[in-house]
Amino acid sequence: MARKSRNHRLDLPALELECMKALWARGQSTVHGIRADLLPVRPLAYTTVMTVMDRLTRKGVVGREKHGRAHVYRPLVSDAEVRDFTLDRLVDDFFRGSRDRLRRHLEGGGSQRPLPEAPEVSPRNRPAPPSPSTQRVIDPSLL
């Protein structure tokens, strides 16, 4: 499978994806509506959401039409398309392009190798705190 570019239009960073989830749930919406859906989880400024929606428009992921003074946005891609793209990238990046490897990983409950244990530090082996003569003193006038 050919590797997809990091700049692919369906490569959505977290905030763009959150805005798209709100838009998919609504079907179509203004920036005000999308922001209202995001506010309980992520309080964002109106202009931030407006910038994200403009970016998504330029990527070709959403379309917009002017209605009065506001733009109404509608998704041009489905959540399934974005999910498939993201899953393909995950499989390529971590499972050498094999969905079977991903399936085995998930069925095995994740990592098969235990994490190495941190060495236990006894009070005898614990480093001594720095002496006052070796500690740096910050001039309060610089703060």
C-alpha positions as CSV (number, residue, x, y, z in Angstrom):
1,M,0.0,0.0,0.0
2,A,1.4,3.4,-0.9
3,R,2.1,5.7,1.9
4,K,-0.1,8.7,2.1
5,S,1.4,12.2,2.5
6,R,1.2,13.9,5.9
7,N,-0.4,16.8,4.2
8,H,-3.3,14.8,2.9
9,R,-6.6,16.6,3.2
10,L,-8.0,13.9,5.4
11,D,-5.1,14.1,7.8
12,L,-7.0,16.1,10.5
13,P,-5.2,17.4,13.6
14,A,-7.2,17.1,16.9
15,L,-9.0,20.5,16.8
16,E,-10.0,20.1,13.2
17,L,-11.3,16.6,14.0
18,E,-13.3,17.9,17.0
19,C,-14.9,20.6,14.7
20,M,-15.7,17.9,12.1
21,K,-17.3,15.6,14.7
22,A,-19.6,18.5,15.7
23,L,-20.4,19.2,12.1
24,W,-21.1,15.6,11.3
25,A,-23.5,15.4,14.2
26,R,-25.4,18.5,13.1
27,G,-25.3,17.8,9.3
28,Q,-24.7,21.5,8.6
29,S,-24.0,24.4,10.9
30,T,-22.6,27.9,11.4
31,V,-19.4,28.6,13.4
32,H,-21.7,29.6,16.3
33,G,-23.4,26.2,16.4
34,I,-20.1,24.2,16.1
35,R,-18.6,26.3,18.9
36,A,-21.7,25.8,21.1
37,D,-21.2,22.0,20.8
38,L,-17.5,22.3,21.7
39,L,-17.9,24.7,24.6
40,P,-18.7,22.1,27.3
41,V,-15.6,20.1,26.5
42,R,-13.2,22.7,25.0
43,P,-13.9,26.4,25.6
44,L,-12.7,28.1,22.4
45,A,-13.0,31.6,21.1
46,Y,-15.4,32.1,18.2
47,T,-12.5,33.3,16.0
48,T,-10.6,30.1,16.7
49,V,-13.4,27.9,15.5
50,M,-13.9,30.3,12.5
51,T,-10.2,29.9,11.6
52,V,-10.4,26.1,11.8
53,M,-13.5,26.0,9.7
54,D,-11.8,28.2,7.1
55,R,-8.8,25.9,7.1
56,L,-11.1,22.9,6.6
57,T,-12.8,24.7,3.7
58,R,-9.4,25.4,2.0
59,K,-8.6,21.6,2.4
60,G,-11.8,20.7,0.7
61,V,-13.1,18.8,3.7
62,V,-16.1,21.1,4.2
63,G,-18.2,23.4,1.9
64,R,-19.7,26.7,2.9
65,E,-22.4,28.9,1.7
66,K,-23.2,32.5,2.8
67,H,-26.6,32.9,4.4
68,G,-27.1,36.5,5.4
69,R,-24.0,37.5,7.4
70,A,-23.0,34.0,8.4
71,H,-21.5,31.0,6.6
72,V,-23.2,27.7,6.8
73,Y,-20.8,24.8,6.6
74,R,-21.5,21.2,5.5
75,P,-19.2,18.2,5.4
76,L,-17.8,17.1,2.0
77,V,-16.3,14.0,3.5
78,S,-17.9,11.4,5.8
79,D,-16.6,10.3,9.2
80,A,-16.0,6.8,7.6
81,E,-13.6,8.3,5.0
82,V,-11.6,10.1,7.7
83,R,-11.6,7.0,9.9
84,D,-10.5,4.7,7.1
85,F,-7.7,7.1,6.2
86,T,-6.5,7.4,9.8
87,L,-6.7,3.6,10.3
88,D,-4.7,3.0,7.1
89,R,-2.0,5.4,8.4
90,L,-2.0,3.7,11.8
91,V,-1.5,0.3,10.1
92,D,1.2,1.7,7.8
93,D,3.1,3.5,10.6
94,F,2.9,0.8,13.4
95,F,2.0,-2.5,11.8
96,R,4.0,-2.6,8.6
97,G,0.9,-2.2,6.5
98,S,-0.7,-5.4,7.9
99,R,-4.2,-5.2,9.3
100,D,-3.7,-8.8,10.5
101,R,-0.8,-7.6,12.7
102,L,-3.1,-4.9,14.1
103,R,-5.9,-7.5,14.7
104,R,-3.4,-9.8,16.5
105,H,-2.2,-6.8,18.6
106,L,-5.7,-5.9,19.7
107,E,-6.6,-9.6,20.4
108,G,-3.5,-9.9,22.5
109,G,-4.5,-7.0,24.7
110,G,-1.8,-4.7,23.5
111,S,1.9,-5.0,24.0
112,Q,3.1,-8.6,24.5
113,R,6.3,-7.5,26.1
114,P,6.2,-6.4,29.8
115,L,7.7,-3.0,30.5
116,P,11.1,-3.1,32.2
117,E,10.8,-2.4,35.9
118,A,12.3,0.7,37.3
119,P,15.3,0.0,39.6
120,E,14.5,0.3,43.2
121,V,16.3,3.1,44.9
122,S,17.2,2.4,48.5
123,P,17.8,5.3,51.0
124,R,21.5,4.3,50.9
125,N,21.7,4.7,47.1
126,R,19.6,7.8,46.8
127,P,21.7,10.8,45.8
128,A,22.2,13.4,48.5
129,P,20.4,16.7,48.1
130,P,22.6,19.5,46.8
131,S,24.4,21.5,49.4
132,P,23.5,25.2,49.7
133,S,26.9,26.1,48.3
134,T,26.2,24.2,45.0
135,Q,22.6,25.5,44.6
136,R,22.2,28.4,42.1
137,V,20.7,31.5,43.5
138,I,18.5,33.6,41.2
139,D,18.7,37.3,41.6
140,P,15.1,38.4,42.6
141,S,15.5,41.6,40.5
142,L,15.5,39.5,37.4
143,L,12.1,38.0,38.1
